[in-house]
Structures are given as structure tokens and as C-alpha cells.
């Protein structure tokens, strides 16, 4: 299993999920190419068994010019990983896992309606939703930065992942948004 490398370049050895709650939902199963073709659709919780890199690729395909273009999005992620490796010297899969851990929210607000009156209540977030929201915030950050910017998408994705992995609230939209959601949840307790 140690011979399997993502895109033939980056190995999975030495990569651990530090957050004990997220260990079961961030899949670090070694794959050559993150394209499972929906093999796990009929099984329970298919997202938890899908490699984290493929989940990032699927989120990047949601809106805009890359809708449904998985191979194009895979090339964007591969180039972004090469940029991350050049800038930090670290394994880009490790940087992605750290970014997801840092952008994962712990609490959010839900609405409770009693006879036409709306109350906001703070609730804990399930682990699978924490990963979903973290990936969504990272992709939102990439989409916001690419608008009217001369940089390419892969450069921006690399910058966003590095800033989020470093927990840099001044440069990362995902960390800012996470802090804002948790602040609102704290006030709704």
C-alpha cells in the first residue's frame, strides 16, 4: 500500500488526522487517481468512504465553468498540489487535511419556530457535516478570489489551502467565515 501515490507523486504515509472526531470521516485510503466513478452510491454514508482529494474535486465542480468537468478539475487540483509542494516543501495531501481540520466548524445555529416566533439555537455539528462545510468554505474562498483576478485557479487554490492550513485568519476567507459562524453560535447559546 505504501507504493500507491496520488497522481504518481505524493504518498499517503505519515499523514494523520489530528482531530479525533474527524478520523472516521476523512478518508485517506491510497488511490492513484481520485476518481471512484460513484462506486459507493448504494452504500451507507458514501462520502465518508470517498477519498478527501476526490471530495475536494467534486466540490470544485459544483458551480461555474468547471461544472461536470472532472478531468479538468483534477488537473487544476494536481497543479495546485505541485504549487503547494514547491512553496511549502510539504506533502500537499497533508496540507489539505490540515486545511480541512482548521476550517471545520464545531457549532452552528439552527432556527426553531414556536407559533410564528423564530428562535436561534446553537447546536453541535456532526463530523460528516463539519468536513462538508469545511470543503464548501474552501471552495467559496477559491471562487471569491478568482473573480476579477489575473492569477490562475490552481495558484489561488494553492494559496487558499496554504493559508487555511496555517490557520491564517487575515489571508483565509474559510477561517474568517468559520470564526464568524462560531461567534454567531456562541451568542445564540
Secondary structure, DSSP 8 states (H G I E B T S, - for coil): -TT-EETTTEE-TT----STTTTTTSB----SSS--TTTTTTSTTGGGGSBHHHHHHHHHTSSGGGTT-HHHHHHHHHHHHHHHHHHH-S-HHHHHHHHHHHH--SEEEEEEEETTEEEEEEEE--HHHHHHHHHHHHHHHHHHHHTT-SS-HHHHHHHHHHHHHTT-TTT-HHHHHHHHHHHHHHHT-
